Amino acid sequence: MNKSLKLFGYVLFISGIILFGLMHLAIALYIPNLSGWSPPGKLATILNEIIGWVPYTLSIILFIIGVLIIIYDLWQIRQRESS
C-alpha cells in the first residue's frame, strides 16, 4: 500500500506539471490572436476566451495533491525510522 500511495503521488505530481505546461503552451499559441484584454489581465482574458479555467485549475490541484501525498509518505517513512 505504501509503494502504491507513493506512486500515486508521483503520478499526480507529474500529470499536474504536464497539464500545466500544456495549458501554458495553449496560452502562448493563442496570444497572437488576442485582440484586446480586459482589466483582470491577459492570462485571465485568454483563459476566458479559450475556456481554459477548468484544466488550468485542475493542473494546479493535481500538482498540490501530488506534493501533499509525497510529503505525507516521506513523513511516514521518517516517523518509522525514528521509532
C-alpha positions in Angstrom: 0.0 0.0 0.0 2.8 2.4 0.8 4.5 2.0 -2.5 1.2 2.4 -4.4 0.5 5.6 -2.4 3.9 7.0 -3.3 3.5 6.0 -6.9 0.0 7.7 -7.0 1.6 10.8 -5.6 4.3 10.9 -8.2 1.7 10.3 -11.0 -0.5 13.1 -9.8 2.5 15.4 -9.5 3.9 14.7 -13.0 0.4 14.8 -14.6 -0.2 18.2 -13.0 3.1 19.5 -14.3 2.4 18.2 -17.8 -1.1 19.6 -17.9 0.2 23.0 -16.5 2.8 23.1 -19.3 0.3 22.2 -22.0 -2.0 24.9 -20.8 0.8 27.5 -20.9 1.6 26.2 -24.4 -2.0 26.8 -25.4 -1.9 30.2 -23.9 1.3 31.1 -25.7 -0.2 29.9 -29.0 -3.4 32.0 -28.5 -1.6 35.3 -27.6 -1.2 36.4 -31.3 -5.0 36.1 -31.8 -5.7 38.3 -28.8 -7.4 41.5 -30.0 -7.6 43.2 -26.6 -7.6 42.4 -23.0 -9.7 43.4 -20.0 -8.6 44.7 -16.6 -8.1 41.3 -14.8 -5.1 40.7 -17.1 -4.0 38.9 -20.2 -3.9 35.5 -18.6 -7.5 35.7 -17.3 -8.7 37.1 -20.6 -7.1 34.3 -22.6 -8.3 31.6 -20.2 -11.8 33.0 -20.6 -11.6 33.0 -24.4 -10.2 29.5 -24.8 -12.4 28.2 -21.9 -9.3 27.0 -20.1 -10.1 27.7 -16.5 -11.0 24.0 -15.7 -7.8 22.4 -17.0 -5.7 25.2 -15.6 -7.0 24.9 -12.1 -7.1 21.1 -12.4 -3.4 21.1 -13.1 -2.7 23.2 -10.0 -4.9 20.9 -7.9 -3.2 17.8 -9.2 0.2 19.3 -8.6 -0.7 20.3 -5.0 -2.3 16.9 -4.1 0.6 15.0 -5.6 3.1 17.1 -3.5 1.0 16.6 -0.3 0.9 12.8 -0.9 4.6 12.7 -1.4 5.3 14.8 1.7 2.9 12.6 3.7 4.7 9.5 2.6 8.1 10.9 3.4 6.8 12.0 6.8 5.6 8.4 7.5 9.0 7.0 6.5 10.7 9.4 8.8 8.3 8.5 11.7 9.0 4.8 11.2 12.8 5.3 11.2 12.8 7.4 14.3 10.7 4.9 16.3 
